[in-house]
Amino acid sequence: MISDFKKVDSLSPSDFEIFVRDVFVAAGWSDAIITKVGQEFQHGDGGVDIFAYKNKRKFAIEVKQRAAGITVDVKSLNQLVTGAKLANVTNMILVTNSYFTSEVKVRALRLGVELIDRDGLQNLWIQKHSEIGREIKPRKYQETVIQESLKRFNEGKGRLLIEMATGLGKTYTVAHLLKQILQQGQARRVLFLAHQVEILLQSVTAFKNVFGIGTYSFSACFGGADPEDTDFVFGSFDTLFSKITLLEKETFDVVVVDEAHHTPAITYATVVEHFRPKLLVGLTATPFREDNKDVLAFFGGSAGHVGKYDLAWALRHNKLAFPKYLVLLDDLDQSRIDQLDRGMSISDLDKRLFLHKKDEEVVRIIEQTIQDKQIPNVKGIVFCRSIAHMNYLIQFFPAGSATFVHSRMNDQQRWQNIRDFREGSYRYILVRDLFNEGVDIPETNLLVFMRYTGSHTVWLQQLGRGLRKTPNKEYVHVLDFVGSLERLNEVHELSKKVNRIPIEKDNWEPTSGKNEILHNSSLEVNYSQSAAQVLQLIEELQYRLKSRMQAIEALQRYYSDYNRIPELHEIESVLTDISVDQIATHFDSYFGYLEAALTGQYDQCLFRTLCLDYAQHFYQQNHICPTFRAISLANQYNGLLAEILSNLVFKGLNQAAI
């Protein structure tokens, strides 16, 4: 077995087959034999290279070694299928040190062939585990979700949102749910939607493990392929969007949407809303969006929200690699602490409190922390603020230690840089607008957050990139240069939330086969001296920093449940734990609060009408137009303004009043 994965390219063809066989054996396959069955039928190009068993099922494994830049085409797929058929084997895997063409991906799904490309082979080599061929029985928490979902579906609920943290098996859970629904005859055809082909291919593996091969038919609708008349169709949003006119609204009995928080976006929503399934299921680890479009409402409101096994629950029950979190606050301006005004917004407090470190100093701290913590074989993802910031920051890392990827790079260059990071000597990969989801680099053992992103959801998604367990990784180190009271509070609240969750013994997952509980008391968060000072400051000044998202979520839940917005004077009585002071601090006015939480979902004219009525009444009594400040102050509750009028709006109201 080689010690450096990139050496697979230098192996001879026969040695590469031996390497692949050994990787499969290490990952749980048995009786693996290298053979050349079917060679005479393939004009000397070889037949099935390896036969192996997993969970009493026989697999035909075809190995294709390719030079850099040469993809594996459909000829190799056909070769495997022919050889497996001759050997009477139905479980097939095509493996390469390269990548597959789009045609291979589409046809492999239809033929039931599992694909392992270079990235998948490296993951298999590192993790010594594969989803392929697993015997799957739902875990207790998954069974809870399945039974609750069935109950709501049988009660007539046609939309569900299943919330489970990354790594908890959302796809397996929904596959088991659908297996029961299909076996009961309540549905026949299923559409599984995702925005990335990689997610679709991973999902197919899970479904085949649950449903088996041969009982149901599978097909792909991605890479431009037309939808087929199969039991299961796995489709990408972009291809479905282009093929939507080919499909009737009742084509599918069930539609499953992975990464369901994307659904309210126009393109995604257009595809989903085209269909009229008996059941629409959304899967997500992060059910709230930063643009405040309502994901819950799209999937049936709070009555359809199932699971709620979030990141804190997963960490508490040892389902993920545990983060060792170090908060490295930007320099604190001590001279301004005594001048703080309790009425300031969080952004104002951030500007007053923090003096941001220079990038050169940040990189020095990263390098020093790695040395102090003795982090071995560093593979770190550094999340940057912008592409410009990334290009500037990279010059301060030691020469040859960092590469980068971003959304404006072409696919070939992006994947080459990722490959160089994984297989080369690079210790860091700087990223922007990528790696939030769908990218799996299990050997990642360091995450670095460069300043505050302003997005709770993105932060959780990025944190999830380092939480994949491997046989050699139980922890991931996190360096967070927060520079924000809100992020500081989010980390603090996550730590407290993990600690508050009671451990369910039936759901506890042991570490590396050990029986003892290693992380049953707390999430390890350490604070720099300045960060600890700010936490103390928050307590002393009683800044109850309920995050902006908590306030938004409270209003979204209320609107979803009652289909109305509360009156200004009702807020504190109907929105639990939300105060008018909190709304004023975060959103300035009630109108700002509504815009943040319910953009486009309510009648915005109500504020204009309210202000116009006051302006007209004032003009009739005094024969002069009121100032915009007067109008704003006239419509308030306990100091919370209904709206802060701009000069532009004010002029419009004056003209209307006159």
C-alpha positions as CSV (number, residue, x, y, z in Angstrom):
1,M,0.0,0.0,0.0
2,I,1.4,3.4,-1.0
3,S,1.9,6.1,1.7
4,D,1.2,9.0,-0.7
5,F,-2.0,8.9,-2.7
6,K,-0.6,10.8,-5.7
7,K,1.8,7.9,-6.3
8,V,-1.2,6.0,-7.8
9,D,-0.3,7.6,-11.2
10,S,3.2,6.1,-11.2
11,L,2.0,2.5,-10.5
12,S,2.1,0.0,-13.2
13,P,-1.4,-1.2,-14.4
14,S,-1.1,-4.5,-12.5
15,D,0.2,-2.7,-9.4
16,F,-2.7,-0.2,-9.6
17,E,-5.2,-3.1,-9.7
18,I,-3.5,-4.5,-6.6
19,F,-3.7,-1.1,-4.9
20,V,-7.4,-0.8,-5.7
21,R,-8.0,-4.4,-4.4
22,D,-6.2,-3.6,-1.1
23,V,-8.2,-0.3,-0.7
24,F,-11.4,-2.3,-1.0
25,V,-10.3,-4.9,1.4
26,A,-9.3,-2.2,4.0
27,A,-12.8,-0.7,3.5
28,G,-14.6,-3.9,4.3
29,W,-14.7,-6.1,1.2
30,S,-13.6,-9.7,1.5
31,D,-12.4,-12.5,-0.7
32,A,-11.1,-10.0,-3.2
33,I,-9.6,-11.7,-6.2
34,I,-7.9,-10.1,-9.2
35,T,-9.1,-11.9,-12.4
36,K,-9.5,-11.4,-16.1
37,V,-12.8,-13.0,-16.6
38,G,-14.3,-12.0,-20.0
39,Q,-11.0,-10.9,-21.5
40,E,-11.6,-12.9,-24.7
41,F,-14.8,-10.9,-25.3
42,Q,-13.1,-7.5,-25.0
43,H,-10.5,-7.7,-27.7
44,G,-7.6,-7.9,-25.3
45,D,-8.7,-4.8,-23.2
46,G,-9.5,-6.9,-20.2
47,G,-12.8,-7.8,-18.5
48,V,-13.8,-7.6,-14.9
49,D,-10.6,-7.0,-13.0
50,I,-11.7,-7.8,-9.4
51,F,-14.4,-9.8,-7.8
52,A,-15.1,-9.1,-4.1
53,Y,-17.8,-9.6,-1.5
54,K,-19.4,-7.2,0.9
55,N,-22.3,-8.2,3.2
56,K,-22.6,-11.5,1.3
57,R,-23.1,-9.6,-2.0
58,K,-20.7,-10.3,-4.9
59,F,-19.3,-7.2,-6.7
60,A,-17.7,-7.0,-10.1
61,I,-15.0,-4.2,-10.0
62,E,-13.5,-2.8,-13.1
63,V,-10.3,-0.7,-12.7
64,K,-9.3,1.9,-15.3
65,Q,-5.9,3.7,-14.9
66,R,-5.7,6.8,-17.0
67,A,-3.0,9.5,-17.6
68,A,-3.7,13.0,-16.3
69,G,-6.5,14.8,-18.2
70,I,-7.8,11.6,-19.8
71,T,-11.4,10.7,-18.7
72,V,-13.0,7.3,-18.7
73,D,-15.6,7.0,-21.4
74,V,-18.6,4.8,-22.0
75,K,-16.6,2.0,-23.6
76,S,-15.2,1.1,-20.2
77,L,-18.7,1.1,-18.7
78,N,-19.9,-1.3,-21.4
79,Q,-16.9,-3.5,-20.8
80,L,-17.8,-3.8,-17.1
81,V,-21.5,-4.5,-17.7
82,T,-20.7,-7.2,-20.3
83,G,-18.1,-8.9,-18.1
84,A,-20.4,-8.8,-15.0
85,K,-23.2,-10.2,-17.0
86,L,-21.0,-13.1,-18.1
87,A,-20.1,-13.8,-14.5
88,N,-23.8,-13.4,-13.4
89,V,-23.0,-10.6,-11.0
90,T,-25.4,-7.7,-10.6
91,N,-23.4,-5.4,-8.3
92,M,-20.9,-3.4,-10.3
93,I,-18.2,-0.7,-9.6
94,L,-16.1,1.2,-12.1
95,V,-13.0,2.7,-10.5
96,T,-10.4,5.1,-11.9
97,N,-7.6,7.4,-10.9
98,S,-9.1,9.9,-13.3
99,Y,-12.7,11.2,-13.8
100,F,-15.8,10.1,-15.8
101,T,-17.5,11.7,-18.7
102,S,-21.1,13.1,-18.2
103,E,-22.4,10.3,-20.5
104,V,-20.8,7.7,-18.2
105,K,-22.4,9.2,-15.1
106,V,-25.9,9.2,-16.7
107,R,-25.7,5.7,-18.2
108,A,-24.1,4.2,-15.0
109,L,-27.0,5.4,-13.0
110,R,-29.4,3.7,-15.4
111,L,-27.4,0.5,-15.4
112,G,-26.9,0.3,-11.6
113,V,-23.1,0.8,-11.8
114,E,-21.4,2.6,-8.9
115,L,-18.7,5.1,-10.0
116,I,-15.5,5.8,-8.0
117,D,-13.4,8.6,-9.5
118,R,-10.1,9.9,-8.3
119,D,-11.6,11.9,-5.4
120,G,-13.8,9.0,-4.4
121,L,-10.9,6.6,-4.4
122,Q,-8.8,8.9,-2.3
123,N,-11.7,9.2,0.2
124,L,-12.0,5.5,0.3
125,W,-8.3,5.2,0.9
126,I,-8.4,7.7,3.7
127,Q,-11.6,6.8,5.4
128,K,-11.4,3.0,4.9
129,H,-15.2,3.1,4.5
130,S,-17.7,3.3,1.7
131,E,-21.4,3.7,1.4
132,I,-21.4,1.2,-1.5
133,G,-22.9,-2.1,-0.5
134,R,-23.8,-1.1,3.1
135,E,-26.6,-3.0,4.8
136,I,-28.6,-0.2,6.2
137,K,-31.0,-0.3,9.1
138,P,-32.3,3.0,10.4
139,R,-30.8,4.3,13.6
140,K,-33.1,5.2,16.4
141,Y,-33.2,8.9,15.6
142,Q,-33.7,8.2,11.9
143,E,-36.5,5.8,12.8
144,T,-38.1,8.6,14.9
145,V,-38.0,10.9,11.8
146,I,-39.4,8.1,9.5
147,Q,-42.3,7.3,11.8
148,E,-43.2,10.9,12.4
149,S,-43.1,11.6,8.7
150,L,-45.3,8.7,7.9
151,K,-47.8,9.8,10.6
152,R,-48.1,13.3,9.1
153,F,-48.3,11.9,5.6
154,N,-51.1,9.5,6.5
155,E,-52.9,12.4,8.2
156,G,-52.9,14.2,4.9
157,K,-49.8,16.4,5.2
158,G,-48.5,16.7,1.7
159,R,-45.3,18.7,2.5
160,L,-42.5,17.9,5.0
161,L,-39.2,19.5,5.8
162,I,-36.7,17.1,7.4
163,E,-33.9,18.8,9.3
164,M,-30.8,16.8,10.1
165,A,-27.2,17.9,10.5
166,T,-24.7,17.0,7.9
167,G,-23.5,13.4,8.6
168,L,-26.7,12.2,10.2
169,G,-27.9,10.4,7.1
170,K,-30.7,12.5,5.7
171,T,-30.7,10.6,2.4
172,Y,-30.9,7.2,4.0
173,T,-33.7,8.4,6.2
174,V,-35.8,9.6,3.3
175,A,-35.0,6.4,1.4
176,H,-36.4,4.3,4.2
177,L,-39.4,6.6,4.5
178,L,-40.1,6.2,0.7
179,K,-39.6,2.4,0.9
180,Q,-42.4,2.1,3.3
181,I,-44.6,4.5,1.3
182,L,-43.9,2.6,-2.0
183,Q,-44.4,-0.9,-0.4
184,Q,-47.8,0.3,1.0
185,G,-48.8,1.2,-2.6
186,Q,-49.2,4.9,-1.8
187,A,-46.8,6.0,-4.5
188,R,-45.0,4.7,-7.6
189,R,-42.7,7.3,-9.1
190,V,-40.1,9.4,-7.2
191,L,-38.1,12.5,-8.3
192,F,-35.0,13.3,-6.3
193,L,-33.7,16.8,-6.9
194,A,-30.4,18.4,-6.1
195,H,-28.3,21.3,-7.4
196,Q,-25.0,19.3,-7.8
197,V,-24.4,16.1,-9.7
198,E,-22.0,14.9,-7.0
199,I,-24.9,15.0,-4.5
200,L,-27.2,13.1,-6.9
201,L,-24.6,10.3,-7.4
202,Q,-24.1,10.0,-3.6
203,S,-27.8,9.8,-3.2
204,V,-28.2,7.1,-5.8
205,T,-25.8,4.9,-3.8
206,A,-27.9,5.4,-0.6
207,F,-31.2,4.5,-2.5
208,K,-29.7,1.4,-4.0
209,N,-28.5,0.2,-0.6
210,V,-32.0,0.6,0.7
211,F,-34.1,-0.5,-2.2
212,G,-31.6,-3.0,-3.8
213,I,-30.8,-3.6,-7.4
214,G,-33.4,-5.1,-9.8
215,T,-36.6,-4.3,-7.9
216,Y,-36.9,-0.7,-9.0
217,S,-35.5,1.2,-12.0
218,F,-33.3,4.2,-11.7
219,S,-32.4,7.0,-14.2
220,A,-30.6,10.3,-14.4
221,C,-31.8,13.7,-15.6
222,F,-28.6,15.7,-15.4
223,G,-25.9,16.8,-17.8
224,G,-28.6,17.5,-20.4
225,A,-30.2,14.0,-20.3
226,D,-33.9,13.7,-21.0
227,P,-36.0,12.3,-18.1
228,E,-36.9,8.6,-18.4
229,D,-39.9,6.6,-17.4
230,T,-38.3,4.9,-14.4
231,D,-39.4,4.4,-10.8
232,F,-36.7,6.8,-9.6
233,V,-35.4,9.8,-11.4
234,F,-32.4,11.7,-10.0
235,G,-32.3,15.1,-11.5
236,S,-30.4,18.4,-11.3
237,F,-32.3,21.6,-11.1
238,D,-30.7,23.1,-14.2
239,T,-31.5,20.2,-16.4
240,L,-35.0,19.8,-15.1
241,F,-35.6,23.5,-15.7
242,S,-34.7,23.0,-19.3
243,K,-36.8,19.9,-19.7
244,I,-39.8,21.0,-17.6
245,T,-42.2,21.2,-20.6
246,L,-41.6,17.4,-21.3
247,L,-43.1,16.5,-17.9
248,E,-46.7,16.5,-16.8
249,K,-47.5,18.0,-13.4
250,E,-48.6,14.6,-12.0
251,T,-45.6,12.7,-13.4
252,F,-44.2,12.0,-9.9
253,D,-46.0,10.9,-6.8
254,V,-43.2,12.0,-4.5
255,V,-40.6,14.8,-5.0
256,V,-37.6,15.0,-2.7
257,V,-35.5,18.1,-2.7
258,D,-32.0,17.9,-1.2
259,E,-30.4,21.0,0.3
260,A,-33.9,22.3,0.5
261,H,-32.9,25.8,1.7
262,H,-32.2,26.5,-2.0
263,T,-35.8,25.9,-3.0
264,P,-37.3,29.4,-2.6
265,A,-34.8,30.7,-5.2
266,I,-36.6,31.4,-8.5
267,T,-35.1,28.7,-10.6
268,Y,-35.4,26.0,-8.0
269,A,-38.9,27.1,-7.0
270,T,-40.0,27.0,-10.7
271,V,-39.0,23.4,-11.0
272,V,-40.5,22.2,-7.7
273,E,-43.8,24.1,-8.1
274,H,-44.3,22.7,-11.6
275,F,-45.2,19.3,-10.1
276,R,-48.2,18.3,-8.1
277,P,-46.9,15.3,-6.1
278,K,-48.8,13.5,-3.3
279,L,-45.8,14.3,-1.1
280,L,-43.1,16.9,-1.3
281,V,-40.1,16.3,1.1
282,G,-37.3,18.8,1.7
283,L,-34.0,17.7,3.2
284,T,-31.7,20.3,4.9
285,A,-29.2,20.8,7.7
286,T,-29.9,24.6,7.7
287,P,-33.5,25.4,7.2
288,F,-33.2,29.2,7.2
289,R,-31.9,31.5,4.5
290,E,-30.0,34.7,4.8
291,D,-32.3,36.5,2.3
292,N,-35.1,35.6,4.7
293,K,-37.2,33.8,2.1
294,D,-39.3,31.3,4.1
295,V,-38.1,27.7,3.6
296,L,-40.5,26.4,6.3
297,A,-43.5,27.9,4.6
298,F,-42.5,26.3,1.3
299,F,-42.6,22.9,2.9
300,G,-45.8,23.2,4.9
301,G,-44.9,25.5,7.8
302,S,-43.9,24.4,11.3
303,A,-46.5,21.6,11.1
304,G,-44.4,19.9,8.5
305,H,-41.0,20.5,10.2
306,V,-39.7,17.0,11.2
307,G,-36.5,15.9,12.8
308,K,-34.7,19.0,14.0
309,Y,-31.6,17.0,14.8
310,D,-29.3,19.9,14.4
311,L,-25.5,20.4,14.6
312,A,-25.6,20.8,18.4
313,W,-27.4,17.5,18.8
314,A,-25.0,15.7,16.4
315,L,-22.0,17.0,18.3
316,R,-23.4,16.1,21.6
317,H,-24.0,12.5,20.5
318,N,-20.5,12.2,18.9
319,K,-21.8,11.7,15.3
320,L,-19.2,14.1,13.9
321,A,-15.5,15.0,14.4
322,F,-15.5,17.3,17.4
323,P,-14.4,20.9,16.9
324,K,-11.7,22.3,19.1
325,Y,-12.7,26.0,18.7
326,L,-10.4,28.9,19.4
327,V,-11.9,32.4,19.2
328,L,-9.2,34.9,18.3
329,L,-10.8,38.2,18.6
330,D,-9.6,41.2,16.7
331,D,-7.8,43.8,18.9
332,L,-10.2,45.4,21.4
333,D,-10.3,49.2,21.7
334,Q,-10.3,49.5,25.5
335,S,-10.7,53.2,25.5
336,R,-14.2,53.0,24.0
337,I,-15.8,50.4,26.3
338,D,-17.0,53.0,28.8
339,Q,-18.5,55.1,26.0
340,L,-20.8,52.4,24.8
341,D,-24.4,53.2,24.4
342,R,-26.9,50.4,25.2
343,G,-29.1,51.5,22.4
344,M,-26.5,51.0,19.7
345,S,-27.0,48.4,17.0
346,I,-24.6,45.5,16.9
347,S,-22.9,46.8,13.8
348,D,-22.3,50.1,15.6
349,L,-20.9,48.3,18.5
350,D,-18.6,46.3,16.2
351,K,-17.3,49.5,14.7
352,R,-16.7,51.0,18.1
353,L,-15.0,47.9,19.7
354,F,-12.8,46.2,17.2
355,L,-9.6,47.3,15.5
356,H,-9.0,44.6,12.9
357,K,-5.7,42.9,12.7
358,K,-3.6,43.2,9.6
359,D,-3.7,40.1,7.4
360,E,0.1,39.6,7.8
361,E,-0.5,39.3,11.6
362,V,-3.4,37.0,11.2
363,V,-1.3,34.5,9.1
364,R,1.4,34.7,11.7
365,I,-1.1,33.8,14.4
366,I,-2.4,30.9,12.3
367,E,1.1,29.5,11.9
368,Q,2.0,30.0,15.6
369,T,-1.3,28.4,16.7
370,I,-0.5,25.3,14.6
371,Q,2.9,25.1,16.2
372,D,1.5,25.6,19.8
373,K,-1.3,23.1,19.3
374,Q,1.0,20.6,17.6
375,I,-1.4,20.0,14.8
376,P,0.1,17.3,12.6
377,N,-0.2,17.0,8.8
378,V,-2.2,20.2,8.5
379,K,-4.9,20.4,5.8
380,G,-6.7,23.7,6.4
381,I,-9.5,25.5,4.7
382,V,-9.4,29.2,5.1
383,F,-12.7,31.0,4.4
384,C,-12.0,34.5,3.1
385,R,-14.2,37.6,2.8
386,S,-13.9,38.2,-0.9
387,I,-11.9,37.1,-3.9
388,A,-9.8,40.3,-3.6
389,H,-9.1,39.6,0.0
390,M,-8.1,36.0,-0.9
391,N,-5.6,37.3,-3.6
392,Y,-4.1,39.7,-1.1
393,L,-4.0,37.3,1.9
394,I,-2.3,34.4,0.1
395,Q,1.0,36.3,-0.3
396,F,1.5,36.2,3.5
397,F,1.5,32.4,3.8
398,P,4.8,30.7,3.6
399,A,5.8,30.1,-0.1
400,G,4.3,26.9,-1.5
401,S,2.0,26.3,1.5
402,A,-1.3,27.7,0.1
403,T,-3.5,27.5,-3.0
404,F,-7.0,28.9,-3.6
405,V,-10.3,28.3,-5.3
406,H,-13.3,30.6,-6.0
407,S,-16.5,30.7,-8.0
408,R,-15.0,32.7,-10.9
409,M,-12.5,30.0,-11.8
410,N,-13.4,27.5,-14.5
411,D,-14.2,24.0,-13.3
412,Q,-11.0,22.4,-14.6
413,Q,-8.7,24.9,-12.8
414,R,-10.8,24.7,-9.6
415,W,-10.7,20.9,-9.4
416,Q,-7.0,20.9,-10.2
417,N,-6.3,23.3,-7.3
418,I,-8.4,21.1,-5.0
419,R,-6.5,18.0,-6.2
420,D,-3.2,19.8,-5.7
421,F,-4.3,20.7,-2.1
422,R,-5.3,17.2,-1.3
423,E,-2.3,15.4,-2.9
424,G,0.4,18.0,-2.8
425,S,2.4,19.8,-0.1
426,Y,-0.1,22.6,0.3
427,R,-1.2,23.0,3.9
428,Y,-4.0,25.6,3.2
429,I,-6.6,26.2,0.6
430,L,-8.2,29.6,0.6
431,V,-11.8,29.7,-0.6
432,R,-14.6,32.1,-1.3
433,D,-18.2,31.3,-2.2
434,L,-17.4,27.6,-2.4
435,F,-17.1,24.6,0.0
436,N,-20.3,25.6,1.8
437,E,-21.9,22.3,0.7
438,G,-21.4,19.4,-1.7
439,V,-17.6,19.3,-1.3
440,D,-16.1,16.6,0.9
441,I,-12.4,16.7,1.9
442,P,-12.5,14.3,4.9
443,E,-8.8,14.8,5.8
444,T,-9.5,18.5,6.6
445,N,-8.3,19.0,10.2
446,L,-8.2,22.8,10.4
447,L,-10.8,25.5,9.6
448,V,-10.0,29.2,9.6
449,F,-12.7,31.9,9.6
450,M,-11.4,35.2,8.5
451,R,-13.5,37.8,10.2
452,Y,-17.3,37.8,10.4
453,T,-19.4,36.6,7.4
454,G,-22.6,38.1,8.6
455,S,-24.4,34.8,7.9
456,H,-25.3,32.3,10.6
457,T,-26.3,29.7,8.0
458,V,-23.1,30.0,5.9
459,W,-21.0,29.7,9.1
460,L,-22.7,26.5,10.1
461,Q,-22.3,25.1,6.5
462,Q,-18.6,26.0,6.5
463,L,-18.1,24.5,9.9
464,G,-19.6,21.3,8.6
465,R,-16.8,21.0,6.0
466,G,-14.4,19.9,8.7
467,L,-16.6,17.6,10.7
468,R,-16.4,14.4,8.7
469,K,-14.9,11.7,10.8
470,T,-12.0,9.4,9.5
471,P,-10.2,6.6,11.3
472,N,-7.4,9.1,12.0
473,K,-9.4,12.1,12.9
474,E,-11.7,12.6,15.9
475,Y,-11.2,16.4,16.1
476,V,-11.0,19.4,13.9
477,H,-9.3,22.6,15.0
478,V,-11.1,25.8,14.3
479,L,-9.5,29.3,14.4
480,D,-12.2,32.0,14.3
481,F,-11.1,35.7,13.9
482,V,-14.6,36.8,14.6
483,G,-14.4,40.6,14.8
484,S,-18.1,40.8,15.7
485,L,-20.2,40.6,18.8
486,E,-22.8,38.6,17.0
487,R,-20.4,35.9,15.8
488,L,-18.9,35.8,19.3
489,N,-22.3,35.3,20.7
490,E,-23.2,32.6,18.2
491,V,-20.1,30.6,19.2
492,H,-20.9,31.1,22.8
493,E,-24.6,30.1,22.3
494,L,-23.6,27.0,20.3
495,S,-21.3,25.9,23.1
496,K,-24.1,26.4,25.7
497,K,-26.6,24.6,23.5
498,V,-24.4,21.6,23.1
499,N,-24.0,21.4,26.8
500,R,-27.7,21.7,27.5
501,I,-28.7,18.8,25.3
502,P,-29.3,15.6,27.4
503,I,-27.4,12.6,26.0
504,E,-29.7,9.9,24.6
505,K,-27.8,6.7,25.3
506,D,-29.5,4.9,22.4
507,N,-28.3,7.6,20.1
508,W,-24.7,7.9,21.4
509,E,-22.0,6.9,19.0
510,P,-18.8,5.5,20.5
511,T,-15.4,6.8,19.4
512,S,-13.2,4.5,17.3
513,G,-14.8,1.5,18.9
514,K,-14.1,2.7,22.5
515,N,-16.9,2.3,25.0
516,E,-16.1,5.4,27.1
517,I,-17.8,8.7,26.4
518,L,-15.1,11.3,25.6
519,H,-17.1,14.4,24.9
520,N,-20.1,14.2,27.2
521,S,-19.8,17.5,29.1
522,S,-18.9,20.4,26.9
523,L,-18.0,21.7,23.5
524,E,-14.4,22.8,23.7
525,V,-14.3,26.6,23.0
526,N,-11.3,28.6,24.1
527,Y,-11.2,32.4,24.0
528,S,-8.4,34.8,23.6
529,Q,-8.0,37.3,26.4
530,S,-9.8,40.0,24.5
531,A,-12.6,37.7,23.5
532,A,-13.1,36.7,27.1
533,Q,-13.3,40.4,28.1
534,V,-16.0,41.0,25.5
535,L,-18.0,38.0,26.8
536,Q,-17.8,39.5,30.3
537,L,-18.8,42.9,28.9
538,I,-21.9,41.4,27.3
539,E,-22.9,39.9,30.7
540,E,-22.2,43.1,32.6
541,L,-24.1,45.3,30.3
542,Q,-26.8,42.7,29.9
543,Y,-26.6,42.7,26.1
544,R,-28.9,39.8,25.6
545,L,-27.6,39.3,22.1
546,K,-30.4,37.2,20.7
547,S,-29.2,36.9,17.2
548,R,-30.9,38.7,14.4
549,M,-31.9,35.3,13.0
550,Q,-33.7,34.3,16.2
551,A,-35.9,37.3,15.9
552,I,-36.5,36.6,12.2
553,E,-37.3,33.0,12.9
554,A,-39.9,33.9,15.6
555,L,-41.8,36.1,13.1
556,Q,-41.5,33.5,10.3
557,R,-43.0,30.8,12.5
558,Y,-45.8,33.0,13.6
559,Y,-46.6,34.0,10.0
560,S,-46.4,30.4,8.9
561,D,-48.8,29.2,11.7
562,Y,-51.4,32.1,11.5
563,N,-50.9,33.5,8.0
564,R,-51.0,37.1,9.4
565,I,-48.5,39.6,10.7
566,P,-49.1,40.8,14.3
567,E,-50.2,44.3,15.0
568,L,-47.5,46.7,16.2
569,H,-48.9,46.6,19.8
570,E,-49.2,42.8,19.7
571,I,-45.5,42.0,19.2
572,E,-44.4,41.3,22.7
573,S,-47.5,39.2,23.5
574,V,-47.5,36.9,20.5
575,L,-43.7,36.6,19.7
576,T,-42.2,34.7,22.6
577,D,-39.0,36.2,24.1
578,I,-38.9,39.0,21.4
579,S,-38.9,42.5,22.7
580,V,-39.6,45.8,21.0
581,D,-36.1,47.0,22.2
582,Q,-34.6,44.0,20.5
583,I,-36.4,44.7,17.2
584,A,-35.4,48.4,17.3
585,T,-31.8,47.5,17.9
586,H,-31.6,45.0,15.1
587,F,-34.0,46.4,12.5
588,D,-34.6,50.1,13.5
589,S,-38.4,49.8,12.9
590,Y,-41.2,47.4,12.7
591,F,-41.2,47.8,8.9
592,G,-37.5,46.9,8.8
593,Y,-38.3,43.8,10.9
594,L,-41.0,42.7,8.5
595,E,-38.9,43.3,5.5
596,A,-36.1,41.2,6.9
597,A,-38.3,38.3,7.9
598,L,-41.1,38.3,5.3
599,T,-39.9,40.0,2.2
600,G,-42.6,39.9,-0.5
601,Q,-45.0,37.9,1.7
602,Y,-47.2,40.7,3.1
603,D,-48.9,43.9,1.9
604,Q,-46.3,46.6,2.2
605,C,-48.9,49.3,1.5
606,L,-50.2,49.0,5.0
607,F,-47.4,51.3,6.3
608,R,-47.8,53.8,3.5
609,T,-51.6,53.9,4.2
610,L,-50.9,54.3,8.0
611,C,-48.5,57.2,7.4
612,L,-50.7,58.8,4.7
613,D,-53.8,58.7,6.9
614,Y,-51.9,60.5,9.6
615,A,-50.4,63.1,7.2
616,Q,-53.8,63.9,5.7
617,H,-55.4,64.2,9.1
618,F,-52.6,66.5,10.3
619,Y,-52.9,68.6,7.2
620,Q,-56.6,69.0,7.5
621,Q,-56.2,70.2,11.1
622,N,-53.1,72.4,10.8
623,H,-53.0,73.3,7.0
624,I,-49.3,72.4,6.9
625,C,-47.6,69.1,6.1
626,P,-46.1,67.2,9.0
627,T,-42.3,66.5,9.0
628,F,-41.3,63.0,8.3
629,R,-40.0,62.7,11.9
630,A,-43.4,63.7,13.2
631,I,-45.1,61.0,11.0
632,S,-42.6,58.4,12.2
633,L,-43.1,59.3,15.9
634,A,-46.8,59.3,15.5
635,N,-46.8,55.6,14.7
636,Q,-44.9,53.7,17.4
637,Y,-45.3,51.3,20.3
638,N,-43.2,51.6,23.4
639,G,-40.5,53.4,21.4
640,L,-40.6,51.1,18.4
641,L,-41.4,53.1,15.3
642,A,-43.6,51.6,12.6
643,E,-41.3,53.0,10.0
644,I,-38.5,55.5,9.7
645,L,-39.5,57.6,6.7
646,S,-36.9,58.7,4.2
647,N,-37.0,62.1,2.5
648,L,-38.1,60.5,-0.7
649,V,-41.0,58.7,0.9
650,F,-41.9,61.9,2.9
651,K,-42.1,64.0,-0.3
652,G,-44.5,61.4,-1.8
653,L,-46.7,61.4,1.3
654,N,-46.8,65.2,1.3
655,Q,-47.9,65.3,-2.3
656,A,-50.5,62.7,-1.6
657,A,-51.8,64.5,1.5
658,I,-52.1,67.8,-0.3
